[in-house]
Amino acid sequence: MLNELSNVAALIDAEIENDAFPSAVKPEYLRLAVRDYPCHGGKRLRPALLLWSCGLVDGEIDHAISAAAAVEIYHNWTLVHDDIIDNDIVRRGAPTAHVQLAAHAVKYFGTDLVVADKFGRDFAILAGDIQQGWAINMLLKSAERGVPALVTLALCRRMQELVNRELISGEALDVEFPLRGWRNIGSDDVMRMLYLKTGALLRFCAEAGAAIGTGTHDFSEPVITALGEFASSAGIAFQLRDDWLGIFGDFDKFGKSIGADLAEAKPTIMLLKTFELLEEADRKKLESIIGLKEYTTGQIETVQNLMRGSGAEKYVLDKSAELSAKASSILRQFDDNRYRQLLLDLNDFLVSREK
């Protein structure tokens, strides 16, 4: 599966790299920021999901390449904005977009750090806005690859109705949760947020691949809804794994800060479950560690021990495995072909990855 994923990555890399949409963006440093995340790095999981869903229903993979590149570009604008909201300074082992742009302001305009920080955030927001337009433009090119016009238009509408609206709503809930306080948030609230923030785009990828493969613009078709359910389940399993990696992962593999969710007091399911299961003394100990600006190795180890000892870590990993099993059972309803196996392998990868 990893070799096939590499092949997808090479295909999507070339499609994005050779697309002329960003070439007219001014000034140059904004153009470079627009191209940065989409052109450098990323596992290309979402394009693979779209392409392999198309293949699963015996569709022509070539017809789906523009759509696959579009979802990757779309995913990356959300990362640019997410990094600003989360105050993240590292993405894929390199400085985040707003940090790079702030450094540009200091180097070329001689600004102080306060002005540079605002400049970096402002221009990163603009870069993400342009990337969203780039994604829609790329998706519209599906019509030039043999996708019927009605299907292409339906895909664009579906991206706005399902993905844009729901994904941003999920991000809004994620931002709101810390203000409500962990005592006022339930695991059902967090699961809903995870579906909106992560599952909606993955659902779209599977549905889009199936729609292109079957040539239909009716997203209520059973084949399309089944693949959407597969992707939603896999997506939430993926996010639960991501939350686990945010505490128990290896920085060098994970590519972003370990403990960032703790610093922002994000009520992940693992954190909520830990509070629920701990005795009062340990609960107070954990509460005293949440929301710090920086974390020592010892503090991270304390949190790890509390989460592991309480059983919360096991709960989250088991829940992720349960959702992954549901996703697999949906896939097994389809006829066996190489793309079904690739999707099954991808589903397994999502809940066992280390980065």
Secondary structure, 3 states (H helix, E strand, C coil): CHHHHHHHHHHHHHHHHCCCHHHHCCCHHHHHHHHHHHHCCCCCHHHHHHHHHHHHCCCCHHHHHHHHHHHHHHHHHHHHHHHHHHCCCEECCEECHHHHHHHHHHHHHCCCHHHHHHHHHHHHHHHHHHHHHHHHHHHHHHHHHCCCHHHHHHHHHHHHHHHHHHHHHHHHHHHHHHHHCHHHCCHHHHHHHHHHHHHHHHHHHHHHHHHHHHCCCCCCCHHHHHHHHHHHHHHHHHHHHHHHHHHHCCHHHHCCCCCHHHHCCCCCHHHHHHHHHCCHHHHHHHHHHCCCCCCCHHHHHHHHHHHHHHCHHHHHHHHHHHHHHHHHHHHCCCCCCHHHHHHHHHHHHHCCCCC
